[in-house]
Amino acid sequence: MSTFTLGPALLFCPADRPDRYAKAADRADAVILDLEDAVAPDAKGRARDALRRTLLDPARTVVRVNAASTPDLAEDLRALAETPYRTLMLAKTSGPDDVRALAGFDVVALVETAAGVLHAAEIAAEPSVVALMWGAEDLVASLGGTSSRRPEGSYRDIARYARAVVLVAAGAYGKAAIDAVHLDLDDLAGLAEEADDAAATGFTATACLHPAQVDVVRDAYRPDDDEVAWARAVLAVAVGAPGAFRWHGRLVDGPVLRHAEVILRRASTASGSTEG
């Protein structure tokens, strides 16, 4: 299984805003210092300088670097060599060769182009990859489209397809899966619905763009009291039970018990997040 245990709420922070670093780290379960889309081209040098000067806990920090196809990546890596940060998020990961160029780092592969989705399983198979994240807007742009969502806010089919492909690829190779950001910052109800679905289907975390989104995501991944009570009870009943068995009118077998274990694991993680 993946060694990536950060989450469930990961908060992006522009790398050229060192005044926000500590606030973002305090608010979320981990911070993603962004050297790519959040930083204007003429500010990337200042962002790298800020990254060198401003120290956060490396165990709770991910640095998003620019795509392998850009000259900015080499500059990003030179800056990172002067920091303790060793977990990178590689923007626009298009295939396994992109990852192999990042020797010595734990890589969160951001799959957000047509090429990346096509090669998601090969990317997930790379030993240095600890997690996959997907992104909708760059994906649609790479296809020549203009919108990842329908007018009422739901994802279009191509985005749903990419989300599923990335989740399955990550799961097949025992890597963590991170759900995409919700761009509509005022739509907390929509975020809650998507985060509920992410937790139910096996995502490890959801990325956030604003501190107000963090607690919504945490709530979605946190099992409620009834779920925790059910999980504890069914696991207790299963001790010594001969294979599949009937309990409270429901068939209980191996997959159901694994669901119960996930619920308790998430409850424990949520408790730690709340205390942080």
Summary of the structure (lengths in Angstrom):
residues: 276
radius of gyration: 19.4
end to end distance: 24.7
largest distance: 65.3
contacts: 909
relative contact order: 0.12
helix: 49%
strand: 17%
